[in-house]
Amino acid sequence: MPKIDVVTVDGPAGAGKSVATRRLAERLGIEYLNTGAMYRAIALCALRENVDLTDADALTKIACERRLESRNGRVSLDDEDVSDAVRSPEVSQSVKYPAGAPSVRAILVEKQREIGLSRPIATEGRDQGTVVFPDALCKFYLTASPEERARRRFGEHERRGETVDFDELLRQIVERDRQDSEREIGPLKRPEDAVLIDSDGKTIDEVVAEMERIVREKRRAAGL
Ligand code: DC
């Protein structure tokens, strides 16, 4: 299968995928795609309009009929930039519904593929190397231990002056891993041909430098 000029970064929640993929894209001069934000935008729309989150047909209608776009790392819904709004705790709690609806996934996978076929991208999610871009030139699986991921989340809350319980954060992370891995369609799974990067004990700069070196090597070998 001919390879397409796409870098995929999959992995569990809190492994540092967003920061690493965004910086990697910047260093390579290509576009960053945050596919989690697309699922989040569907959840946001449903919450705003009091749509029943367990109604997969209603969520599918949103995915079909609303203008959902992603450009330069920003996601917009009917031309409103919702990149920040989709990070709210309410959306985080509700995103499992659109992410678990096969017909919503089919629509978003198609959109993601269209984007990747139109321009070089570094894309981040759970199923990018397995389902969306099996033919990507370079695939990564970025992970870290649940404890390390919980420590990072704890630090983020502390910096915002918020008090949270570490054990509760750890429990949420383990629970999200389970939900993401047990989903029937597009589950979180390490692509067989992905480079595994364990970010435990590494700085973000070290992680990005390692990824950049690998992508540049693969692109050179492919004559790109
Ligand atoms: O990476 P994130 O936390 O923004 O992802 C939000 C949710 O969407 C998370 O529950 C996993 C899901 N997701 C998915 O199922 N497939 C993707 N490609 C990206 C995210």
Residues whose N, C-alpha, C, O or C-beta is under 5 A from the ligand:
A	BS01	DC	T35 G36 A37 Y39 V95 A99 E124 G125 R126 D127 G186
